[in-house]
Protein backbone atom coordinates (compact mmCIF):
# COMPACT_ATOMS: atom_id res chain seq x y z
CA UNK A 1 0.00 0.00 0.00
CA UNK A 2 2.85 2.39 0.82
CA UNK A 3 4.54 1.77 -2.54
CA UNK A 4 1.23 2.39 -4.33
CA UNK A 5 0.80 5.66 -2.46
CA UNK A 6 4.36 6.67 -3.35
CA UNK A 7 3.73 5.88 -7.02
CA UNK A 8 0.55 7.97 -6.96
CA UNK A 9 2.37 10.91 -5.39
CA UNK A 10 5.20 10.67 -7.92
CA UNK A 11 2.68 10.43 -10.74
CA UNK A 12 0.86 13.54 -9.51
CA UNK A 13 4.10 15.47 -9.11
CA UNK A 14 5.17 14.46 -12.62
CA UNK A 15 1.92 15.85 -14.01
CA UNK A 16 2.44 19.09 -12.11
CA UNK A 17 5.91 19.55 -13.59
CA UNK A 18 4.66 19.38 -17.15
CA UNK A 19 4.93 16.96 -20.05
CA UNK A 20 7.68 14.37 -20.07
CA UNK A 21 8.67 11.66 -22.51
CA UNK A 22 6.73 8.44 -22.04
CA UNK A 23 6.82 4.90 -23.28
CA UNK A 24 3.58 2.93 -23.44
CA UNK A 25 3.86 -0.52 -21.97
CA UNK A 26 1.94 -3.70 -21.51
CA UNK A 27 2.59 -6.36 -18.89
CA UNK A 28 4.63 -8.57 -21.22
CA UNK A 29 7.24 -5.98 -22.28
CA UNK A 30 9.59 -3.65 -20.49
CA UNK A 31 11.38 -0.60 -21.91
CA UNK A 32 14.76 -1.93 -20.79
CA UNK A 33 16.69 1.12 -21.97
CA UNK A 34 14.79 3.22 -19.41
CA UNK A 35 16.08 1.14 -16.50
CA UNK A 36 19.46 0.27 -15.00
CA UNK A 37 20.05 -2.79 -12.83
CA UNK A 38 21.83 -1.78 -9.65
CA UNK A 39 24.49 -3.87 -7.88
CA UNK A 40 22.00 -4.68 -5.08
CA UNK A 41 19.61 -6.24 -7.63
CA UNK A 42 17.09 -3.40 -7.67
CA UNK A 43 16.30 -1.40 -10.80
CA UNK A 44 16.70 2.38 -11.19
CA UNK A 45 14.43 4.38 -13.51
CA UNK A 46 16.72 6.39 -15.83
CA UNK A 47 14.08 8.50 -17.57
CA UNK A 48 10.31 8.99 -17.17
CA UNK A 49 8.33 5.93 -18.24
CA UNK A 50 4.59 5.54 -18.59
CA UNK A 51 3.41 2.04 -17.69
CA UNK A 52 0.03 1.07 -19.14
CA UNK A 53 -1.94 -2.07 -18.39
CA UNK A 54 -5.61 -2.68 -19.19
CA UNK A 55 -7.32 0.68 -18.60
CA UNK A 56 -4.83 2.04 -16.04
CA UNK A 57 -1.51 3.79 -16.32
CA UNK A 58 1.17 5.24 -14.07
CA UNK A 59 4.18 7.43 -14.73
CA UNK A 60 7.51 6.40 -13.19
CA UNK A 61 9.90 9.27 -12.55
CA UNK A 62 13.63 9.20 -13.18
CA UNK A 63 15.55 8.23 -10.06
CA UNK A 64 12.93 5.90 -8.62
CA UNK A 65 14.12 2.49 -7.45
CA UNK A 66 12.14 -0.67 -8.14
CA UNK A 67 12.71 -3.60 -5.83
CA UNK A 68 11.10 -7.00 -5.29
CA UNK A 69 7.34 -6.80 -4.93
CA UNK A 70 6.98 -3.38 -6.57
CA UNK A 71 3.60 -3.38 -8.30
CA UNK A 72 1.78 -0.71 -10.30
CA UNK A 73 -1.45 -0.88 -12.30
CA UNK A 74 -1.64 -4.63 -11.73
CA UNK A 75 1.89 -5.32 -13.01
CA UNK A 76 4.76 -6.66 -10.90
CA UNK A 77 7.35 -4.22 -12.25
CA UNK A 78 10.32 -5.92 -10.62
CA UNK A 79 9.39 -9.32 -12.06
CA UNK A 80 8.81 -7.83 -15.54
CA UNK A 81 12.24 -6.19 -15.49
CA UNK A 82 13.95 -9.31 -14.18
CA UNK A 83 12.27 -11.42 -16.86
CA UNK A 84 12.70 -9.12 -19.84
CA UNK A 85 15.84 -7.05 -19.22
CA UNK A 86 19.40 -8.31 -18.84
DRENSEMI-427826 format. One record per residue (C-alpha): residue in three letters; x, y, z. Coordinates in nm, 2 decimals. Each point is the difference from the previous one (the first is absolute). Layout:
BEGIN
[r "ala" [X Y Z]]
...
END
This chain:
BEGIN
[r "unk" [0.00 0.00 0.00]]
[r "unk" [0.28 0.24 0.08]]
[r "unk" [0.17 -0.06 -0.33]]
[r "unk" [-0.33 0.06 -0.18]]
[r "unk" [-0.04 0.33 0.18]]
[r "unk" [0.36 0.10 -0.09]]
[r "unk" [-0.07 -0.08 -0.36]]
[r "unk" [-0.32 0.21 0.00]]
[r "unk" [0.19 0.29 0.16]]
[r "unk" [0.28 -0.02 -0.25]]
[r "unk" [-0.25 -0.03 -0.28]]
[r "unk" [-0.18 0.31 0.12]]
[r "unk" [0.32 0.20 0.04]]
[r "unk" [0.11 -0.10 -0.35]]
[r "unk" [-0.33 0.14 -0.14]]
[r "unk" [0.05 0.32 0.19]]
[r "unk" [0.35 0.05 -0.15]]
[r "unk" [-0.12 -0.02 -0.36]]
[r "unk" [0.02 -0.24 -0.28]]
[r "unk" [0.28 -0.26 -0.01]]
[r "unk" [0.10 -0.27 -0.24]]
[r "unk" [-0.20 -0.33 0.05]]
[r "unk" [0.01 -0.35 -0.13]]
[r "unk" [-0.32 -0.20 -0.01]]
[r "unk" [0.03 -0.34 0.14]]
[r "unk" [-0.20 -0.32 0.05]]
[r "unk" [0.07 -0.27 0.26]]
[r "unk" [0.20 -0.22 -0.23]]
[r "unk" [0.26 0.26 -0.11]]
[r "unk" [0.24 0.23 0.18]]
[r "unk" [0.18 0.31 -0.14]]
[r "unk" [0.34 -0.13 0.11]]
[r "unk" [0.19 0.30 -0.12]]
[r "unk" [-0.19 0.21 0.26]]
[r "unk" [0.13 -0.21 0.29]]
[r "unk" [0.34 -0.08 0.15]]
[r "unk" [0.05 -0.31 0.22]]
[r "unk" [0.18 0.10 0.32]]
[r "unk" [0.27 -0.21 0.17]]
[r "unk" [-0.25 -0.08 0.28]]
[r "unk" [-0.24 -0.15 -0.25]]
[r "unk" [-0.25 0.28 -0.01]]
[r "unk" [-0.08 0.20 -0.31]]
[r "unk" [0.04 0.38 -0.04]]
[r "unk" [-0.23 0.20 -0.23]]
[r "unk" [0.23 0.20 -0.23]]
[r "unk" [-0.26 0.21 -0.18]]
[r "unk" [-0.38 0.05 0.04]]
[r "unk" [-0.20 -0.31 -0.10]]
[r "unk" [-0.37 -0.04 -0.04]]
[r "unk" [-0.12 -0.35 0.09]]
[r "unk" [-0.34 -0.09 -0.14]]
[r "unk" [-0.19 -0.32 0.07]]
[r "unk" [-0.37 -0.06 -0.08]]
[r "unk" [-0.17 0.34 0.06]]
[r "unk" [0.25 0.13 0.26]]
[r "unk" [0.33 0.18 -0.03]]
[r "unk" [0.27 0.14 0.22]]
[r "unk" [0.30 0.22 -0.06]]
[r "unk" [0.33 -0.10 0.15]]
[r "unk" [0.24 0.29 0.07]]
[r "unk" [0.37 -0.01 -0.07]]
[r "unk" [0.20 -0.10 0.31]]
[r "unk" [-0.27 -0.23 0.15]]
[r "unk" [0.12 -0.34 0.11]]
[r "unk" [-0.20 -0.32 -0.06]]
[r "unk" [0.06 -0.29 0.23]]
[r "unk" [-0.16 -0.34 0.05]]
[r "unk" [-0.38 0.02 0.04]]
[r "unk" [-0.03 0.34 -0.17]]
[r "unk" [-0.34 0.00 -0.17]]
[r "unk" [-0.18 0.27 -0.20]]
[r "unk" [-0.32 -0.02 -0.20]]
[r "unk" [-0.02 -0.37 0.06]]
[r "unk" [0.35 -0.07 -0.13]]
[r "unk" [0.29 -0.14 0.21]]
[r "unk" [0.25 0.25 -0.14]]
[r "unk" [0.30 -0.17 0.17]]
[r "unk" [-0.09 -0.34 -0.15]]
[r "unk" [-0.06 0.15 -0.34]]
[r "unk" [0.34 0.16 0.00]]
[r "unk" [0.18 -0.31 0.13]]
[r "unk" [-0.17 -0.21 -0.27]]
[r "unk" [0.04 0.23 -0.29]]
[r "unk" [0.31 0.20 0.06]]
[r "unk" [0.36 -0.12 0.04]]
END
